[in-house]
């Protein structure tokens, strides 16, 4: 039951977080702002991790898994509620406040579910396998919210915040339901050894381990890649001035762009299911290294491939023709969508490698880890800024940032993840 509850919470994290990306497009058109300002909703959601990450680790250590999770879903209910009110008021600022508060909730949930799933699996490959399974449900919820947004908003250029009220109501219901599920579930806690309070404070901590420090940076980098790739891809495909889909002003670019973005998240689901299936047989280091290398090659090819080369790509169409179908897109878009297969298994691999051998420092390490998740707001903002610096059309140019980030992840998997501080006591 504990595993089921944690996996359920993994899905909640994605449902609320992934709603911020299509909401960013709504904000862009409703308020007539630049690309980077349309990303401020995502930024507000993720920057909360920087503020709450370390305190969340301390809270987890002091209150335990269950109480921390209950506080998290309560805060999430408030955050989504404020976002809903922003639709009534038609206020950009109120929405950003709600996104920021929701980010606090997502940070607390992430701080709770990752170490617990890793612990329930006994660490190592089994721990990685459980995190990958939780990540699969995370991707399923993320795919669902993108699809539902596409159904509710057939034309993004005329969309309003109020158009996605059904999704916000659903999120509120999910939080309320989760609260009672967690409240009446038995969640195993780590023993709180009171006598340790009389011991002298340790001179060490999570930051004493080089592989953890580099892994925390890896999470900052990874979340930026995961969010940035589909975010900029969606904006590129629906840009009416570029018309990369060759529709000639006939309309429908928004629907196709949303379909491609949903397919990216769907491929993350597929990748995580595969990762969960093979996680106990393949090391986190090998999985992360392979995924980083392939993603790096796909991104480089996408940057240099001619945008005039079109391919038929199977996507979620969300139309009267059916849920699935073929659309004609530039080959660059298809290659970038395939990156989702690679990013799908990175989170579990990085977390598993970074906390390996940390022992009693794992809970605080998880809090620091969560603080660095703010990369999901900062790096896409930077990537969209690169687009704007190139006259608002430098979408593919912005993916050089992704190349640099993926190169770092490859370095971490091959070299940086080695524990060179095994002399530090962790019991």
C-alpha positions in Angstrom: 0.0 0.0 0.0 2.9 2.4 0.8 4.3 1.9 -2.7 0.9 2.4 -4.3 0.3 5.7 -2.4 3.8 7.0 -3.3 3.3 6.1 -7.0 -0.1 7.9 -6.8 1.6 11.0 -5.5 4.1 10.8 -8.3 1.2 11.2 -10.7 -0.2 14.2 -8.9 3.2 16.0 -9.2 3.1 15.6 -13.0 -0.6 16.6 -13.4 -0.2 19.9 -11.6 3.4 20.7 -12.9 2.6 19.8 -16.6 -0.5 22.0 -16.5 1.9 25.0 -16.2 3.3 24.5 -19.7 0.1 24.8 -21.8 -1.1 27.5 -19.3 2.0 29.4 -20.3 0.8 29.5 -23.9 -2.6 30.6 -22.8 -1.0 33.4 -20.7 1.2 34.4 -23.7 -1.8 34.9 -26.0 -4.4 36.2 -23.5 -2.1 38.9 -22.2 0.0 39.5 -25.3 3.4 38.9 -23.8 6.8 37.6 -25.1 7.9 33.9 -25.2 9.9 34.3 -22.0 7.0 35.9 -20.1 4.7 33.2 -21.2 7.1 30.8 -19.4 6.9 32.7 -16.1 4.1 30.3 -14.9 6.6 27.4 -15.3 9.3 29.5 -13.7 7.1 30.4 -10.7 6.2 26.7 -10.2 9.8 25.5 -10.3 11.5 28.5 -8.5 9.5 27.4 -5.4 11.8 24.4 -5.3 14.8 26.7 -4.7 13.0 28.3 -1.7 11.5 25.1 -0.2 13.9 22.4 -1.2 16.2 22.4 1.8 13.5 23.1 4.4 11.5 20.3 2.9 14.3 17.9 3.6 14.4 19.1 7.2 10.7 18.8 7.5 10.8 15.2 6.2 13.5 14.3 8.7 11.5 15.8 11.6 7.9 15.0 10.7 8.2 11.8 8.7 6.8 10.7 5.3 3.0 10.8 6.2 2.8 14.2 7.8 5.0 15.8 5.2 2.8 14.3 2.4 -0.4 15.6 4.1 1.0 19.1 4.4 2.0 18.9 0.8 -1.4 18.0 -0.6 -3.0 20.7 1.6 -0.7 23.4 0.2 -1.3 22.1 -3.3 -5.1 22.5 -2.9 -4.5 26.1 -1.9 -2.2 26.7 -4.8 -4.5 25.3 -7.5 -7.4 27.2 -5.8 -5.6 30.5 -6.3 -4.8 29.6 -9.9 -8.6 29.0 -10.4 -9.4 32.4 -8.9 -7.0 34.0 -11.3 -9.3 32.8 -14.1 -12.2 34.6 -12.5 -10.2 37.8 -11.9 -8.4 37.5 -15.3 -5.1 38.4 -13.5 -1.6 37.4 -14.6 -0.2 38.1 -11.2 -2.7 36.0 -9.2 -2.0 33.1 -11.5 1.8 33.4 -10.9 1.1 33.5 -7.1 -0.9 30.3 -7.4 1.7 28.6 -9.5 4.4 29.6 -7.0 2.4 28.1 -4.0 1.7 24.9 -6.1 5.4 24.7 -6.6 5.8 24.5 -2.8 3.5 21.5 -2.8 5.2 19.7 -5.6 8.6 20.2 -3.9 7.3 18.7 -0.7 5.8 15.7 -2.6 9.0 15.1 -4.6 11.0 15.3 -1.4 8.8 12.6 0.1 8.2 10.1 -2.7 11.7 9.7 -4.1 13.6 8.6 -1.0 10.7 6.5 0.2 10.4 4.6 -3.1 14.2 4.2 -3.1 14.0 3.0 0.5 11.1 0.6 -0.1 13.1 -1.0 -3.0 16.1 -1.4 -0.8 18.2 1.1 -2.8 20.5 0.0 -5.7 18.9 -1.4 -8.8 15.6 -2.3 -7.1 15.3 1.2 -5.7 15.9 2.6 -9.2 13.2 0.3 -10.5 10.6 1.5 -8.1 11.4 5.2 -8.9 11.1 4.3 -12.7 7.7 2.8 -12.0 6.6 5.9 -10.1 7.9 7.9 -13.0 5.8 5.9 -15.4 2.6 7.0 -13.6 4.1 10.5 -13.5 4.3 10.5 -17.3 0.8 9.0 -17.7 -0.6 11.9 -15.7 1.5 14.4 -17.6 0.4 13.1 -20.9 -3.3 13.1 -19.8 -3.2 16.8 -18.8 -1.7 17.8 -22.2 -4.3 15.8 -24.0 -7.1 17.2 -21.9 -5.9 20.7 -22.5 -5.9 20.1 -26.3 -9.5 18.9 -26.0 -10.6 21.9 -24.0 -8.7 24.5 -26.1 -8.9 23.8 -29.9 -7.5 27.2 -30.6 -4.8 28.5 -28.3 -4.8 32.0 -29.8 -8.2 32.8 -28.4 -7.9 30.8 -25.2 -8.6 32.1 -21.7 -7.6 30.8 -18.3 -11.2 30.1 -17.6 -11.3 27.6 -20.5 -9.2 25.2 -18.4 -11.4 25.4 -15.2 -12.4 21.7 -15.6 -8.7 20.7 -15.3 -8.3 22.9 -12.2 -11.4 21.5 -10.7 -10.0 18.0 -11.4 -6.7 18.9 -9.7 -8.6 20.2 -6.6 -10.6 16.9 -6.5 -7.3 14.9 -6.8 -5.7 16.8 -3.9 -8.8 16.3 -1.7 -9.0 12.6 -2.5 -5.3 12.1 -2.0 -5.4 13.8 1.5 -7.9 11.2 2.8 -6.1 8.3 1.1 -2.8 9.3 2.8 -4.6 10.0 6.1 -6.0 6.5 6.3 -3.0 4.7 4.9 -0.2 3.1 6.9 3.0 4.7 5.8 6.2 3.1 7.2 8.5 5.6 8.8 12.2 5.5 9.6 12.9 5.1 13.3 13.5 8.4 15.1 16.3 7.6 17.4 16.0 10.2 20.2 19.3 9.5 21.8 21.1 10.9 18.8 20.1 14.4 19.9 22.8 14.3 22.6 25.5 13.5 20.1 27.8 16.2 18.8 26.7 17.6 15.4 28.4 15.8 12.6 31.1 17.7 10.7 29.8 16.1 7.5 26.7 16.4 5.5 25.3 15.6 2.0 27.5 18.3 0.5 30.6 16.5 1.8 30.1 13.9 -1.0 31.4 15.0 -4.4 29.1 12.6 -6.3 26.1 14.0 -4.5 27.0 17.6 -5.3 27.5 16.8 -9.0 24.3 14.8 -8.9 22.3 17.8 -7.5 23.7 19.9 -10.3 22.6 17.0 -12.6 19.0 17.3 -11.4 19.1 21.1 -12.0 20.3 20.3 -15.6 18.0 17.4 -16.2 14.7 19.1 -15.2 15.7 22.0 -17.5 16.1 19.6 -20.4 12.9 17.7 -19.6 10.8 20.8 -19.5 12.7 22.9 -22.1 12.6 20.4 -25.0 8.8 20.1 -25.4 8.1 23.7 -24.3 10.2 25.4 -27.0 9.1 22.7 -29.6 5.5 23.5 -29.0 6.0 27.2 -29.5 8.1 26.6 -32.6 5.5 24.5 -34.3 2.6 26.9 -33.7 4.5 30.1 -34.5 2.3 31.7 -37.2 5.1 33.8 -38.7 7.4 30.8 -39.4 4.7 28.4 -40.5 7.1 25.5 -40.2 4.1 23.1 -40.7 3.4 24.5 -44.1 -0.3 25.1 -43.4 -0.3 28.5 -45.3 -2.5 30.2 -42.7 -5.2 27.5 -43.0 -5.1 27.0 -39.2 -4.7 24.0 -37.0 -1.0 24.6 -36.1 -1.9 24.8 -32.4 -3.6 21.5 -32.4 -0.7 19.8 -34.2 1.8 21.4 -31.8 -0.1 20.2 -28.8 -0.3 16.7 -30.3 3.5 16.6 -30.7 4.0 17.9 -27.2 1.6 15.3 -25.8 3.5 12.6 -27.8 6.8 13.7 -26.1 5.2 13.1 -22.7 3.7 9.8 -23.9 7.2 8.6 -25.0 8.4 9.5 -21.5 5.7 7.1 -20.2 6.9 4.4 -22.6 10.5 4.9 -21.6 9.7 4.8 -17.9 7.7 1.6 -18.3 10.7 0.0 -20.1 13.0 1.5 -17.4 10.9 0.0 -14.6 10.9 -3.4 -16.4 14.7 -3.6 -16.8 15.7 -1.4 -13.9 16.7 -4.3 -11.7 19.0 -5.8 -14.4 20.7 -2.7 -15.7 22.7 -0.3 -13.4 21.5 3.3 -13.0 25.0 4.4 -14.4 24.6 2.5 -17.6 21.0 3.6 -18.1 21.8 7.3 -17.5 24.9 7.2 -19.7 23.1 5.5 -22.6 20.1 7.9 -22.4 22.3 11.0 -22.2 24.4 9.9 -25.2 21.3 9.1 -27.4 19.5 12.3 -26.4 22.6 14.3 -27.3 22.9 12.8 -30.7 19.1 13.3 -31.4 19.3 17.0 -30.4 22.4 17.7 -32.5 20.8 16.1 -35.6 17.6 18.1 -35.0 19.6 21.4 -34.9 21.3 20.7 -38.2 18.5 18.9 -40.1 16.7 21.0 -42.8 13.4 22.2 -41.6 11.9 21.7 -45.0 12.2 17.9 -44.7 8.8 16.7 -43.6 7.9 13.3 -42.2 4.6 11.7 -41.2 4.6 11.3 -37.4 2.1 9.3 -35.3 0.8 11.5 -32.6 -2.1 12.2 -30.2 -4.5 14.1 -32.5 -7.3 14.8 -30.1 -9.7 15.4 -33.1 -12.9 14.1 -34.5 -10.7 11.7 -36.6 -9.6 9.9 -33.5 -7.2 10.0 -30.6 -4.2 8.8 -32.7 -3.2 9.6 -36.2 -0.5 10.8 -38.6 0.5 14.5 -39.0 3.2 16.0 -41.2 5.9 17.7 -39.2 9.6 18.8 -39.8 12.0 15.9 -39.2 13.5 18.2 -36.5 10.3 18.0 -34.5 10.2 14.2 -34.6 13.8 13.9 -33.5 13.2 16.2 -30.5 10.1 14.3 -29.6 12.2 11.1 -29.4 14.3 12.8 -26.8 11.4 12.0 -24.4 12.4 8.4 -24.5 15.8 9.3 -23.2 14.7 11.9 -20.5 12.2 9.4 -19.2 14.8 7.3 -17.2 17.1 10.1 -16.2 15.5 11.3 -13.0 15.6 7.9 -11.3 19.1 7.3 -12.5 20.5 10.6 -11.2 18.7 10.4 -7.9 19.8 6.8 -7.4 23.5 7.5 -8.2 23.6 10.7 -6.1 22.2 9.3 -2.9 24.1 6.0 -3.1 26.2 5.5 0.0 24.8 8.6 1.9 23.2 6.6 4.7 21.8 8.9 7.4 22.3 12.0 5.2 19.8 10.8 2.6 16.8 12.8 3.9 18.7 16.1 3.9 20.2 15.2 0.6 16.7 14.8 -0.8 15.8 18.3 0.3 18.9 19.8 -1.4 18.0 17.7 -4.5 14.5 19.3 -4.6 15.9 22.8 -4.3 17.8 22.2 -7.5 14.7 21.1 -9.4 14.2 24.9 -9.9 16.3 24.3 -13.0 12.9 23.3 -14.6 11.9 27.0 -14.4 15.2 28.8 -14.8 16.7 26.9 -17.8 13.5 27.0 -20.0 13.3 30.7 -19.3 16.8 31.1 -20.5 16.1 28.9 -23.5 13.1 31.1 -24.4 15.2 34.2 -23.9 17.6 32.8 -26.5 14.7 32.5 -28.9 13.7 36.1 -28.3 17.3 37.3 -28.7 17.2 35.9 -32.2 14.3 38.0 -33.2 11.7 35.6 -31.7 12.6 33.0 -34.3 15.7 31.3 -32.9 13.9 28.2 -31.7 16.4 25.6 -33.0 19.4 27.8 -32.1 18.1 27.7 -28.5 18.7 23.9 -28.4 22.4 24.4 -28.2 21.7 25.1 -24.5 20.1 21.6 -24.4 23.2 20.1 -26.0 25.5 21.6 -23.3 23.2 20.3 -20.6 23.0 16.8 -22.0 26.8 16.7 -22.3 27.0 17.4 -18.6 24.7 14.5 -17.8 26.8 12.2 -19.9 29.9 13.4 -17.9 28.1 12.7 -14.6 27.1 9.2 -15.6 30.6 8.3 -16.7 32.8 10.1 -14.2 31.0 12.4 -11.7 28.8 9.7 -10.2 31.7 7.8 -8.6 31.7 8.0 -4.8 35.1 9.2 -3.9 34.2 9.9 -0.2 33.7 6.4 1.1 35.8 7.3 4.2 33.0 9.5 5.6 30.9 7.6 8.3 27.2 7.4 7.3 25.7 5.2 10.1 
